[in-house]
Amino acid sequence: MKNYVSLLLFSAALSACVTINVYFPAAAAEKAADKIIDEVLQSRQANKPVPAVK
Amino acid sequence: MNRIFTLLSLIVLLATANTSWAQANLDANTPAITAITNSMKARNSQLTGAYQSGAVGFAKDGNVAVRDASALPLKDRAAINSLVAQENQDRAALYKEIAKANNHPEWEGDIRNTFAQRFIQKAGAGWYVQDGSGNWVKK
């Protein structure tokens, strides 16, 4: 019985090993958003000061 | 009993040691996203007047919203609601597609929030944007 419990716990530990937590890439999202927004609002670009593209 | 405790601590150790923390990149370059962007680009010339007059503003939820239709010439008032609805439809599709393109459909809300902030940031001088509590503020 004890062996089964150990086996169960061990497999749980193994599956925990491959856990990958992917966080929302906030910085990359901002960059992607800026690119798309600049493109969409393009006609306004000439009329307002816009920081240089990084 | 002691063995189980040892095993348990080992598991906790393994679980913490082997968890990877990945900061993924964000891909926004699929045909679907390009199509939506082009559609928004084409509509923008029709909306620019409404942004400038304050009839339509950038809302804090990543949409555009009719703020004061009376700021528009009479002839444009009838069309503004459907223009705004179409724009918001495109924006919703855009946020969803970017999340989908990155295999994280659950990111849609985060992407929407990011766009909301950036749209407000990039609004032209004199345009109206919503602040955190939903009040319209002139830039």
N, CA and C atoms of all chains as a GROMACS GRO file, in nm:
protein
  579
    1MET      N    1   0.084  -0.121   0.000
    1MET     CA    2   0.000   0.000   0.000
    1MET      C    3   0.086   0.125   0.000
    2LYS      N    4   0.186   0.123   0.085
    2LYS     CA    5   0.276   0.237   0.096
    2LYS      C    6   0.346   0.262  -0.037
    3ASN      N    7   0.378   0.151  -0.104
    3ASN     CA    8   0.444   0.163  -0.233
    3ASN      C    9   0.357   0.233  -0.336
    4TYR      N   10   0.227   0.200  -0.330
    4TYR     CA   11   0.136   0.264  -0.426
    4TYR      C   12   0.129   0.414  -0.402
    5VAL      N   13   0.124   0.448  -0.272
    5VAL     CA   14   0.118   0.591  -0.238
    5VAL      C   15   0.244   0.663  -0.288
    6SER      N   16   0.357   0.597  -0.265
    6SER     CA   17   0.484   0.658  -0.309
    6SER      C   18   0.485   0.675  -0.460
    7LEU      N   19   0.438   0.572  -0.529
    7LEU     CA   20   0.436   0.574  -0.674
    7LEU      C   21   0.348   0.689  -0.724
    8LEU      N   22   0.233   0.702  -0.658
    8LEU     CA   23   0.138   0.807  -0.694
    8LEU      C   24   0.201   0.945  -0.676
    9LEU      N   25   0.262   0.962  -0.559
    9LEU     CA   26   0.325   1.091  -0.529
    9LEU      C   27   0.440   1.119  -0.624
   10PHE      N   28   0.512   1.013  -0.658
   10PHE     CA   29   0.626   1.031  -0.746
   10PHE      C   30   0.582   1.074  -0.885
   11SER      N   31   0.473   1.012  -0.933
   11SER     CA   32   0.426   1.053  -1.065
   11SER      C   33   0.372   1.196  -1.062
   12ALA      N   34   0.316   1.234  -0.948
   12ALA     CA   35   0.269   1.371  -0.934
   12ALA      C   36   0.386   1.468  -0.942
   13ALA      N   37   0.496   1.427  -0.878
   13ALA     CA   38   0.616   1.510  -0.879
   13ALA      C   39   0.671   1.521  -1.021
   14LEU      N   40   0.667   1.410  -1.095
   14LEU     CA   41   0.717   1.411  -1.232
   14LEU      C   42   0.638   1.506  -1.318
   15SER      N   43   0.505   1.502  -1.300
   15SER     CA   44   0.424   1.590  -1.384
   15SER      C   45   0.445   1.736  -1.346
   16ALA      N   46   0.478   1.758  -1.220
   16ALA     CA   47   0.506   1.896  -1.177
   16ALA      C   48   0.631   1.949  -1.245
   17CYS      N   49   0.722   1.858  -1.279
   17CYS     CA   50   0.848   1.898  -1.341
   17CYS      C   51   0.827   1.967  -1.474
   18VAL      N   52   0.722   1.933  -1.546
   18VAL     CA   53   0.706   1.989  -1.680
   18VAL      C   54   0.609   2.107  -1.682
   19THR      N   55   0.574   2.152  -1.563
   19THR     CA   56   0.486   2.268  -1.560
   19THR      C   57   0.559   2.390  -1.616
   20ILE      N   58   0.498   2.453  -1.713
   20ILE     CA   59   0.557   2.576  -1.767
   20ILE      C   60   0.456   2.688  -1.748
   21ASN      N   61   0.497   2.788  -1.675
   21ASN     CA   62   0.408   2.902  -1.654
   21ASN      C   63   0.443   3.011  -1.753
   22VAL      N   64   0.352   3.039  -1.841
   22VAL     CA   65   0.377   3.145  -1.938
   22VAL      C   66   0.301   3.269  -1.894
   23TYR      N   67   0.376   3.369  -1.861
   23TYR     CA   68   0.314   3.497  -1.823
   23TYR      C   69   0.277   3.577  -1.947
   24PHE      N   70   0.178   3.660  -1.933
   24PHE     CA   71   0.141   3.748  -2.042
   24PHE      C   72   0.259   3.842  -2.070
   25PRO      N   73   0.312   3.841  -2.192
   25PRO     CA   74   0.430   3.923  -2.223
   25PRO      C   75   0.389   4.069  -2.243
   26ALA      N   76   0.381   4.142  -2.133
   26ALA     CA   77   0.326   4.278  -2.138
   26ALA      C   78   0.408   4.371  -2.228
   27ALA      N   79   0.541   4.361  -2.217
   27ALA     CA   80   0.626   4.451  -2.297
   27ALA      C   81   0.611   4.422  -2.445
   28ALA      N   82   0.610   4.295  -2.480
   28ALA     CA   83   0.595   4.258  -2.621
   28ALA      C   84   0.458   4.298  -2.673
   29ALA      N   85   0.358   4.288  -2.586
   29ALA     CA   86   0.222   4.326  -2.627
   29ALA      C   87   0.214   4.475  -2.655
   30GLU      N   88   0.281   4.553  -2.572
   30GLU     CA   89   0.281   4.699  -2.594
   30GLU      C   90   0.347   4.734  -2.726
   31LYS      N   91   0.455   4.665  -2.754
   31LYS     CA   92   0.526   4.691  -2.879
   31LYS      C   93   0.439   4.656  -3.000
   32ALA      N   94   0.373   4.540  -2.991
   32ALA     CA   95   0.286   4.497  -3.100
   32ALA      C   96   0.168   4.594  -3.115
   33ALA      N   97   0.114   4.638  -3.001
   33ALA     CA   98   0.000   4.731  -3.004
   33ALA      C   99   0.042   4.863  -3.068
   34ASP      N  100   0.160   4.914  -3.029
   34ASP     CA  101   0.207   5.041  -3.084
   34ASP      C  102   0.221   5.034  -3.235
   35LYS      N  103   0.272   4.921  -3.281
   35LYS     CA  104   0.295   4.906  -3.425
   35LYS      C  105   0.162   4.909  -3.500
   36ILE      N  106   0.065   4.835  -3.449
   36ILE     CA  107  -0.065   4.828  -3.515
   36ILE      C  108  -0.138   4.962  -3.506
   37ILE      N  109  -0.132   5.026  -3.389
   37ILE     CA  110  -0.203   5.153  -3.370
   37ILE      C  111  -0.143   5.261  -3.460
   38ASP      N  112  -0.010   5.264  -3.469
   38ASP     CA  113   0.054   5.361  -3.558
   38ASP      C  114   0.006   5.342  -3.701
   39GLU      N  115  -0.006   5.214  -3.738
   39GLU     CA  116  -0.048   5.185  -3.874
   39GLU      C  117  -0.193   5.229  -3.896
   40VAL      N  118  -0.278   5.200  -3.799
   40VAL     CA  119  -0.421   5.233  -3.813
   40VAL      C  120  -0.443   5.384  -3.812
   41LEU      N  121  -0.374   5.455  -3.724
   41LEU     CA  122  -0.395   5.600  -3.711
   41LEU      C  123  -0.301   5.680  -3.802
   42GLN      N  124  -0.237   5.609  -3.892
   42GLN     CA  125  -0.133   5.665  -3.979
   42GLN      C  126  -0.157   5.808  -4.026
   43SER      N  127  -0.276   5.836  -4.069
   43SER     CA  128  -0.305   5.967  -4.128
   43SER      C  129  -0.283   6.080  -4.028
   44ARG      N  130  -0.283   6.046  -3.900
   44ARG     CA  131  -0.265   6.149  -3.797
   44ARG      C  132  -0.117   6.171  -3.764
   45GLN      N  133  -0.034   6.078  -3.807
   45GLN     CA  134   0.107   6.081  -3.766
   45GLN      C  135   0.173   6.214  -3.794
   46ALA      N  136   0.147   6.272  -3.912
   46ALA     CA  137   0.216   6.393  -3.952
   46ALA      C  138   0.176   6.512  -3.866
   47ASN      N  139   0.058   6.506  -3.807
   47ASN     CA  140   0.005   6.624  -3.738
   47ASN      C  141   0.038   6.630  -3.590
   48LYS      N  142   0.088   6.522  -3.536
   48LYS     CA  143   0.114   6.527  -3.393
   48LYS      C  144   0.252   6.473  -3.362
   49PRO      N  145   0.312   6.524  -3.255
   49PRO     CA  146   0.444   6.475  -3.220
   49PRO      C  147   0.436   6.331  -3.171
   50VAL      N  148   0.515   6.248  -3.233
   50VAL     CA  149   0.518   6.108  -3.193
   50VAL      C  150   0.662   6.072  -3.161
   51PRO      N  151   0.687   6.012  -3.048
   51PRO     CA  152   0.825   5.974  -3.015
   51PRO      C  153   0.881   5.881  -3.122
   52ALA      N  154   1.009   5.896  -3.147
   52ALA     CA  155   1.072   5.814  -3.249
   52ALA      C  156   1.052   5.667  -3.220
   53VAL      N  157   1.042   5.588  -3.323
   53VAL     CA  158   1.022   5.443  -3.309
   53VAL      C  159   1.146   5.383  -3.246
   54LYS      N  160   1.122   5.304  -3.142
   54LYS     CA  161   1.236   5.244  -3.073
   54LYS      C  162   1.290   5.126  -3.149
   55MET      N  163   0.571   0.656   0.806
   55MET     CA  164   0.518   0.792   0.807
   55MET      C  165   0.628   0.894   0.776
   56ASN      N  166   0.743   0.868   0.838
   56ASN     CA  167   0.857   0.956   0.814
   56ASN      C  168   0.896   0.960   0.667
   57ARG      N  169   0.885   0.843   0.606
   57ARG     CA  170   0.924   0.833   0.465
   57ARG      C  171   0.834   0.918   0.377
   58ILE      N  172   0.708   0.917   0.415
   58ILE     CA  173   0.613   0.995   0.336
   58ILE      C  174   0.646   1.144   0.346
   59PHE      N  175   0.685   1.186   0.464
   59PHE     CA  176   0.720   1.327   0.481
   59PHE      C  177   0.843   1.363   0.397
   60THR      N  178   0.941   1.270   0.400
   60THR     CA  179   1.061   1.295   0.320
   60THR      C  180   1.024   1.306   0.173
   61LEU      N  181   0.937   1.214   0.130
   61LEU     CA  182   0.894   1.212  -0.009
   61LEU      C  183   0.821   1.341  -0.044
   62LEU      N  184   0.736   1.383   0.050
   62LEU     CA  185   0.658   1.505   0.027
   62LEU      C  186   0.749   1.626   0.010
   63SER      N  187   0.849   1.635   0.096
   63SER     CA  188   0.939   1.750   0.085
   63SER      C  189   1.018   1.745  -0.044
   64LEU      N  190   1.050   1.622  -0.084
   64LEU     CA  191   1.122   1.604  -0.210
   64LEU      C  192   1.036   1.655  -0.326
   65ILE      N  193   0.907   1.622  -0.319
   65ILE     CA  194   0.815   1.663  -0.425
   65ILE      C  195   0.806   1.815  -0.433
   66VAL      N  196   0.793   1.875  -0.315
   66VAL     CA  197   0.783   2.022  -0.313
   66VAL      C  198   0.909   2.083  -0.373
   67LEU      N  199   1.022   2.026  -0.336
   67LEU     CA  200   1.150   2.075  -0.387
   67LEU      C  201   1.155   2.062  -0.539
   68LEU      N  202   1.116   1.945  -0.590
   68LEU     CA  203   1.118   1.919  -0.733
   68LEU      C  204   1.026   2.015  -0.805
   69ALA      N  205   0.908   2.032  -0.749
   69ALA     CA  206   0.808   2.114  -0.815
   69ALA      C  207   0.854   2.258  -0.828
   70THR      N  208   0.918   2.307  -0.724
   70THR     CA  209   0.962   2.447  -0.730
   70THR      C  210   1.086   2.461  -0.818
   71ALA      N  211   1.174   2.360  -0.809
   71ALA     CA  212   1.300   2.372  -0.882
   71ALA      C  213   1.280   2.359  -1.032
   72ASN      N  214   1.181   2.283  -1.074
   72ASN     CA  215   1.170   2.253  -1.216
   72ASN      C  216   1.063   2.332  -1.289
   73THR      N  217   1.002   2.423  -1.219
   73THR     CA  218   0.900   2.502  -1.287
   73THR      C  219   0.968   2.608  -1.371
   74SER      N  220   0.937   2.610  -1.497
   74SER     CA  221   0.999   2.710  -1.583
   74SER      C  222   0.911   2.833  -1.590
   75TRP      N  223   0.975   2.945  -1.593
   75TRP     CA  224   0.901   3.071  -1.606
   75TRP      C  225   0.936   3.131  -1.741
   76ALA      N  226   0.847   3.116  -1.832
   76ALA     CA  227   0.876   3.162  -1.966
   76ALA      C  228   0.811   3.297  -1.992
   77GLN      N  229   0.887   3.388  -2.044
   77GLN     CA  230   0.833   3.516  -2.089
   77GLN      C  231   0.826   3.506  -2.240
   78ALA      N  232   0.708   3.478  -2.289
   78ALA     CA  233   0.693   3.451  -2.432
   78ALA      C  234   0.695   3.580  -2.512
   79ASN      N  235   0.724   3.562  -2.638
   79ASN     CA  236   0.714   3.673  -2.730
   79ASN      C  237   0.569   3.686  -2.775
   80LEU      N  238   0.537   3.793  -2.843
   80LEU     CA  239   0.400   3.807  -2.890
   80LEU      C  240   0.402   3.826  -3.041
   81ASP      N  241   0.336   3.736  -3.109
   81ASP     CA  242   0.332   3.740  -3.254
   81ASP      C  243   0.202   3.807  -3.299
   82ALA      N  244   0.216   3.912  -3.377
   82ALA     CA  245   0.096   3.981  -3.426
   82ALA      C  246   0.104   3.994  -3.577
   83ASN      N  247   0.148   3.887  -3.639
   83ASN     CA  248   0.174   3.894  -3.782
   83ASN      C  249   0.114   3.775  -3.856
   84THR      N  250  -0.019   3.768  -3.855
   84THR     CA  251  -0.085   3.662  -3.930
   84THR      C  252  -0.175   3.729  -4.035
   85PRO      N  253  -0.213   3.654  -4.138
   85PRO     CA  254  -0.300   3.712  -4.241
   85PRO      C  255  -0.430   3.770  -4.181
   86ALA      N  256  -0.486   3.701  -4.082
   86ALA     CA  257  -0.610   3.749  -4.021
   86ALA      C  258  -0.589   3.884  -3.953
   87ILE      N  259  -0.478   3.898  -3.882
   87ILE     CA  260  -0.450   4.024  -3.811
   87ILE      C  261  -0.426   4.136  -3.912
   88THR      N  262  -0.352   4.105  -4.020
   88THR     CA  263  -0.327   4.205  -4.123
   88THR      C  264  -0.458   4.251  -4.187
   89ALA      N  265  -0.548   4.157  -4.212
   89ALA     CA  266  -0.677   4.191  -4.274
   89ALA      C  267  -0.756   4.285  -4.185
   90ILE      N  268  -0.759   4.257  -4.054
   90ILE     CA  269  -0.834   4.342  -3.962
   90ILE      C  270  -0.769   4.480  -3.955
   91THR      N  271  -0.636   4.482  -3.948
   91THR     CA  272  -0.564   4.610  -3.942
   91THR      C  273  -0.595   4.695  -4.065
   92ASN      N  274  -0.596   4.630  -4.182
   92ASN     CA  275  -0.625   4.704  -4.305
   92ASN      C  276  -0.767   4.760  -4.304
   93SER      N  277  -0.859   4.681  -4.252
   93SER     CA  278  -0.998   4.726  -4.244
   93SER      C  279  -1.009   4.849  -4.151
   94MET      N  280  -0.938   4.844  -4.040
   94MET     CA  281  -0.940   4.958  -3.946
   94MET      C  282  -0.874   5.081  -4.007
   95LYS      N  283  -0.766   5.055  -4.082
   95LYS     CA  284  -0.693   5.163  -4.146
   95LYS      C  285  -0.784   5.235  -4.246
   96ALA      N  286  -0.859   5.156  -4.322
   96ALA     CA  287  -0.948   5.213  -4.423
   96ALA      C  288  -1.059   5.295  -4.358
   97ARG      N  289  -1.106   5.251  -4.240
   97ARG     CA  290  -1.214   5.320  -4.172
   97ARG      C  291  -1.165   5.445  -4.100
   98ASN      N  292  -1.039   5.450  -4.070
   98ASN     CA  293  -0.988   5.558  -3.986
   98ASN      C  294  -1.013   5.697  -4.044
   99SER      N  295  -1.004   5.709  -4.178
   99SER     CA  296  -1.023   5.842  -4.238
   99SER      C  297  -1.166   5.892  -4.213
  100GLN      N  298  -1.261   5.798  -4.204
  100GLN     CA  299  -1.399   5.838  -4.176
  100GLN      C  300  -1.420   5.873  -4.030
  101LEU      N  301  -1.336   5.819  -3.945
  101LEU     CA  302  -1.353   5.841  -3.801
  101LEU      C  303  -1.272   5.961  -3.749
  102THR      N  304  -1.169   5.998  -3.825
  102THR     CA  305  -1.079   6.102  -3.776
  102THR      C  306  -1.153   6.231  -3.742
  103GLY      N  307  -1.248   6.270  -3.828
  103GLY     CA  308  -1.326   6.391  -3.802
  103GLY      C  309  -1.402   6.382  -3.671
  104ALA      N  310  -1.456   6.263  -3.644
  104ALA     CA  311  -1.532   6.242  -3.520
  104ALA      C  312  -1.440   6.244  -3.398
  105TYR      N  313  -1.316   6.196  -3.415
  105TYR     CA  314  -1.220   6.202  -3.303
  105TYR      C  315  -1.186   6.349  -3.275
  106GLN      N  316  -1.161   6.423  -3.384
  106GLN     CA  317  -1.117   6.562  -3.368
  106GLN      C  318  -1.225   6.651  -3.308
  107SER      N  319  -1.351   6.624  -3.345
  107SER     CA  320  -1.459   6.708  -3.294
  107SER      C  321  -1.502   6.665  -3.154
  108GLY      N  322  -1.455   6.550  -3.110
  108GLY     CA  323  -1.494   6.500  -2.978
  108GLY      C  324  -1.625   6.423  -2.981
  109ALA      N  325  -1.679   6.399  -3.098
  109ALA     CA  326  -1.803   6.321  -3.109
  109ALA      C  327  -1.777   6.177  -3.064
  110VAL      N  328  -1.659   6.127  -3.099
  110VAL     CA  329  -1.621   5.990  -3.065
  110VAL      C  330  -1.488   5.996  -2.990
  111GLY      N  331  -1.477   5.917  -2.886
  111GLY     CA  332  -1.353   5.913  -2.809
  111GLY      C  333  -1.303   5.770  -2.791
  112PHE      N  334  -1.181   5.760  -2.741
  112PHE     CA  335  -1.122   5.630  -2.710
  112PHE      C  336  -1.161   5.590  -2.569
  113ALA      N  337  -1.234   5.482  -2.556
  113ALA     CA  338  -1.280   5.437  -2.425
  113ALA      C  339  -1.172   5.358  -2.354
  114LYS      N  340  -1.188   5.345  -2.223
  114LYS     CA  341  -1.085   5.276  -2.144
  114LYS      C  342  -1.089   5.126  -2.162
  115ASP      N  343  -1.193   5.074  -2.229
  115ASP     CA  344  -1.203   4.929  -2.249
  115ASP      C  345  -1.148   4.884  -2.384
  116GLY      N  346  -1.076   4.974  -2.455
  116GLY     CA  347  -1.017   4.935  -2.582
  116GLY      C  348  -1.110   4.952  -2.700
  117ASN      N  349  -1.228   5.008  -2.676
  117ASN     CA  350  -1.322   5.037  -2.784
  117ASN      C  351  -1.321   5.186  -2.814
  118VAL      N  352  -1.396   5.224  -2.918
  118VAL     CA  353  -1.430   5.364  -2.936
  118VAL      C  354  -1.575   5.379  -2.893
  119ALA      N  355  -1.614   5.500  -2.852
  119ALA     CA  356  -1.751   5.521  -2.806
  119ALA      C  357  -1.800   5.658  -2.851
  120VAL      N  358  -1.929   5.662  -2.885
  120VAL     CA  359  -1.989   5.791  -2.918
  120VAL      C  360  -2.002   5.870  -2.788
  121ARG      N  361  -1.942   5.988  -2.788
  121ARG     CA  362  -1.941   6.070  -2.668
  121ARG      C  363  -2.046   6.180  -2.680
  122ASP      N  364  -2.050   6.244  -2.799
  122ASP     CA  365  -2.141   6.356  -2.819
  122ASP      C  366  -2.168   6.370  -2.969
  123ALA      N  367  -2.272   6.301  -3.015
  123ALA     CA  368  -2.300   6.300  -3.159
  123ALA      C  369  -2.331   6.439  -3.211
  124SER      N  370  -2.378   6.528  -3.122
  124SER     CA  371  -2.415   6.663  -3.168
  124SER      C  372  -2.293   6.745  -3.208
  125ALA      N  373  -2.174   6.695  -3.177
  125ALA     CA  374  -2.052   6.764  -3.220
  125ALA      C  375  -2.028   6.746  -3.370
  126LEU      N  376  -2.104   6.656  -3.431
  126LEU     CA  377  -2.086   6.628  -3.574
  126LEU      C  378  -2.183   6.710  -3.658
  127PRO      N  379  -2.147   6.738  -3.783
  127PRO     CA  380  -2.246   6.797  -3.873
  127PRO      C  381  -2.364   6.701  -3.890
  128LEU      N  382  -2.484   6.759  -3.906
  128LEU     CA  383  -2.606   6.677  -3.915
  128LEU      C  384  -2.593   6.558  -4.010
  129LYS      N  385  -2.532   6.583  -4.124
  129LYS     CA  386  -2.528   6.479  -4.228
  129LYS      C  387  -2.446   6.357  -4.183
  130ASP      N  388  -2.357   6.375  -4.087
  130ASP     CA  389  -2.271   6.263  -4.044
  130ASP      C  390  -2.327   6.188  -3.923
  131ARG      N  391  -2.430   6.245  -3.861
  131ARG     CA  392  -2.475   6.186  -3.734
  131ARG      C  393  -2.535   6.047  -3.750
  132ALA      N  394  -2.611   6.029  -3.857
  132ALA     CA  395  -2.678   5.901  -3.876
  132ALA      C  396  -2.577   5.787  -3.891
  133ALA      N  397  -2.465   5.819  -3.956
  133ALA     CA  398  -2.370   5.712  -3.989
  133ALA      C  399  -2.279   5.676  -3.872
  134ILE      N  400  -2.269   5.766  -3.774
  134ILE     CA  401  -2.163   5.748  -3.675
  134ILE      C  402  -2.180   5.621  -3.590
  135ASN      N  403  -2.305   5.590  -3.555
  135ASN     CA  404  -2.325   5.471  -3.471
  135ASN      C  405  -2.280   5.342  -3.538
  136SER      N  406  -2.310   5.332  -3.667
  136SER     CA  407  -2.270   5.209  -3.734
  136SER      C  408  -2.119   5.207  -3.758
  137LEU      N  409  -2.060   5.324  -3.782
  137LEU     CA  410  -1.915   5.330  -3.796
  137LEU      C  411  -1.846   5.284  -3.667
  138VAL      N  412  -1.898   5.335  -3.555
  138VAL     CA  413  -1.841   5.299  -3.425
  138VAL      C  414  -1.860   5.149  -3.398
  139ALA      N  415  -1.977   5.098  -3.433
  139ALA     CA  416  -2.003   4.955  -3.412
  139ALA      C  417  -1.908   4.869  -3.495
  140GLN      N  418  -1.887   4.912  -3.622
  140GLN     CA  419  -1.795   4.836  -3.708
  140GLN      C  420  -1.652   4.840  -3.654
  141GLU      N  421  -1.613   4.959  -3.609
  141GLU     CA  422  -1.477   4.975  -3.555
  141GLU      C  423  -1.459   4.884  -3.433
  142ASN      N  424  -1.558   4.882  -3.346
  142ASN     CA  425  -1.546   4.800  -3.225
  142ASN      C  426  -1.547   4.651  -3.257
  143GLN      N  427  -1.620   4.616  -3.362
  143GLN     CA  428  -1.621   4.477  -3.406
  143GLN      C  429  -1.481   4.435  -3.452
  144ASP      N  430  -1.418   4.524  -3.531
  144ASP     CA  431  -1.282   4.497  -3.578
  144ASP      C  432  -1.185   4.489  -3.461
  145ARG      N  433  -1.201   4.582  -3.368
  145ARG     CA  434  -1.108   4.582  -3.253
  145ARG      C  435  -1.122   4.454  -3.173
  146ALA      N  436  -1.245   4.412  -3.148
  146ALA     CA  437  -1.267   4.288  -3.073
  146ALA      C  438  -1.204   4.169  -3.146
  147ALA      N  439  -1.222   4.168  -3.279
  147ALA     CA  440  -1.165   4.059  -3.359
  147ALA      C  441  -1.013   4.063  -3.353
  148LEU      N  442  -0.957   4.184  -3.354
  148LEU     CA  443  -0.812   4.201  -3.349
  148LEU      C  444  -0.755   4.145  -3.219
  149TYR      N  445  -0.817   4.182  -3.107
  149TYR     CA  446  -0.766   4.136  -2.977
  149TYR      C  447  -0.775   3.983  -2.968
  150LYS      N  448  -0.884   3.930  -3.019
  150LYS     CA  449  -0.905   3.787  -3.015
  150LYS      C  450  -0.804   3.715  -3.103
  151GLU      N  451  -0.781   3.769  -3.224
  151GLU     CA  452  -0.690   3.705  -3.319
  151GLU      C  453  -0.547   3.704  -3.267
  152ILE      N  454  -0.506   3.814  -3.204
  152ILE     CA  455  -0.368   3.817  -3.152
  152ILE      C  456  -0.352   3.712  -3.044
  153ALA      N  457  -0.452   3.700  -2.957
  153ALA     CA  458  -0.446   3.598  -2.851
  153ALA      C  459  -0.440   3.459  -2.913
  154LYS      N  460  -0.522   3.439  -3.015
  154LYS     CA  461  -0.529   3.309  -3.081
  154LYS      C  462  -0.399   3.277  -3.154
  155ALA      N  463  -0.343   3.378  -3.220
  155ALA     CA  464  -0.219   3.358  -3.297
  155ALA      C  465  -0.105   3.315  -3.206
  156ASN      N  466  -0.116   3.348  -3.078
  156ASN     CA  467  -0.010   3.314  -2.983
  156ASN      C  468  -0.046   3.192  -2.898
  157ASN      N  469  -0.152   3.124  -2.939
  157ASN     CA  470  -0.197   3.003  -2.870
  157ASN      C  471  -0.232   3.028  -2.724
  158HIS      N  472  -0.274   3.150  -2.695
  158HIS     CA  473  -0.322   3.182  -2.560
  158HIS      C  474  -0.451   3.261  -2.569
  159PRO      N  475  -0.560   3.196  -2.604
  159PRO     CA  476  -0.687   3.268  -2.616
  159PRO      C  477  -0.725   3.341  -2.488
  160GLU      N  478  -0.671   3.294  -2.374
  160GLU     CA  479  -0.705   3.359  -2.246
  160GLU      C  480  -0.636   3.494  -2.230
  161TRP      N  481  -0.545   3.527  -2.322
  161TRP     CA  482  -0.478   3.656  -2.314
  161TRP      C  483  -0.560   3.770  -2.373
  162GLU      N  484  -0.675   3.735  -2.432
  162GLU     CA  485  -0.755   3.835  -2.504
  162GLU      C  486  -0.780   3.960  -2.417
  163GLY      N  487  -0.816   3.939  -2.292
  163GLY     CA  488  -0.845   4.052  -2.203
  163GLY      C  489  -0.722   4.137  -2.177
  164ASP      N  490  -0.608   4.072  -2.157
  164ASP     CA  491  -0.482   4.145  -2.135
  164ASP      C  492  -0.446   4.226  -2.259
  165ILE      N  493  -0.466   4.164  -2.375
  165ILE     CA  494  -0.433   4.233  -2.501
  165ILE      C  495  -0.525   4.352  -2.519
  166ARG      N  496  -0.651   4.334  -2.489
  166ARG     CA  497  -0.747   4.444  -2.498
  166ARG      C  498  -0.705   4.559  -2.406
  167ASN      N  499  -0.665   4.526  -2.284
  167ASN     CA  500  -0.621   4.631  -2.190
  167ASN      C  501  -0.498   4.704  -2.240
  168THR      N  502  -0.403   4.627  -2.297
  168THR     CA  503  -0.282   4.688  -2.350
  168THR      C  504  -0.317   4.785  -2.462
  169PHE      N  505  -0.402   4.739  -2.555
  169PHE     CA  506  -0.442   4.826  -2.666
  169PHE      C  507  -0.516   4.950  -2.615
  170ALA      N  508  -0.603   4.930  -2.516
  170ALA     CA  509  -0.679   5.044  -2.461
  170ALA      C  510  -0.583   5.152  -2.415
  171GLN      N  511  -0.480   5.111  -2.339
  171GLN     CA  512  -0.382   5.208  -2.288
  171GLN      C  513  -0.305   5.274  -2.400
  172ARG      N  514  -0.262   5.195  -2.497
  172ARG     CA  515  -0.179   5.250  -2.604
  172ARG      C  516  -0.260   5.340  -2.696
  173PHE      N  517  -0.385   5.302  -2.726
  173PHE     CA  518  -0.471   5.388  -2.808
  173PHE      C  519  -0.486   5.524  -2.739
  174ILE      N  520  -0.511   5.521  -2.610
  174ILE     CA  521  -0.531   5.646  -2.535
  174ILE      C  522  -0.404   5.729  -2.537
  175GLN      N  523  -0.292   5.659  -2.520
  175GLN     CA  524  -0.162   5.726  -2.524
  175GLN      C  525  -0.137   5.794  -2.658
  176LYS      N  526  -0.183   5.729  -2.765
  176LYS     CA  527  -0.152   5.776  -2.900
  176LYS      C  528  -0.260   5.864  -2.960
  177ALA      N  529  -0.364   5.890  -2.882
  177ALA     CA  530  -0.470   5.978  -2.932
  177ALA      C  531  -0.413   6.116  -2.960
  178GLY      N  532  -0.463   6.181  -3.064
  178GLY     CA  533  -0.412   6.312  -3.103
  178GLY      C  534  -0.453   6.420  -3.004
  179ALA      N  535  -0.387   6.535  -3.012
  179ALA     CA  536  -0.422   6.648  -2.926
  179ALA      C  537  -0.564   6.693  -2.956
  180GLY      N  538  -0.642   6.716  -2.850
  180GLY     CA  539  -0.779   6.761  -2.868
  180GLY      C  540  -0.880   6.646  -2.874
  181TRP      N  541  -0.832   6.524  -2.886
  181TRP     CA  542  -0.922   6.408  -2.887
  181TRP      C  543  -0.965   6.376  -2.745
  182TYR      N  544  -1.078   6.307  -2.735
  182TYR     CA  545  -1.127   6.269  -2.603
  182TYR      C  546  -1.094   6.123  -2.570
  183VAL      N  547  -1.046   6.103  -2.448
  183VAL     CA  548  -1.016   5.967  -2.402
  183VAL      C  549  -1.076   5.949  -2.263
  184GLN      N  550  -1.104   5.824  -2.228
  184GLN     CA  551  -1.162   5.797  -2.097
  184GLN      C  552  -1.052   5.772  -1.994
  185ASP      N  553  -1.067   5.833  -1.876
  185ASP     CA  554  -0.971   5.804  -1.770
  185ASP      C  555  -1.015   5.677  -1.695
  186GLY      N  556  -0.940   5.642  -1.592
  186GLY     CA  557  -0.963   5.517  -1.521
  186GLY      C  558  -1.104   5.501  -1.467
  187SER      N  559  -1.169   5.612  -1.434
  187SER     CA  560  -1.305   5.599  -1.378
  187SER      C  561  -1.413   5.623  -1.484
  188GLY      N  562  -1.371   5.632  -1.611
  188GLY     CA  563  -1.471   5.640  -1.717
  188GLY      C  564  -1.511   5.781  -1.755
  189ASN      N  565  -1.444   5.883  -1.698
  189ASN     CA  566  -1.474   6.021  -1.736
  189ASN      C  567  -1.400   6.056  -1.865
  190TRP      N  568  -1.467   6.138  -1.948
  190TRP     CA  569  -1.403   6.180  -2.074
  190TRP      C  570  -1.307   6.295  -2.045
  191VAL      N  571  -1.187   6.282  -2.095
  191VAL     CA  572  -1.084   6.383  -2.074
  191VAL      C  573  -1.032   6.426  -2.211
  192LYS      N  574  -1.019   6.556  -2.231
  192LYS     CA  575  -0.966   6.606  -2.358
  192LYS      C  576  -0.814   6.607  -2.353
  193LYS      N  577  -0.754   6.549  -2.453
  193LYS     CA  578  -0.606   6.545  -2.454
  193LYS      C  579  -0.546   6.675  -2.507
   0.00000   0.00000   0.00000
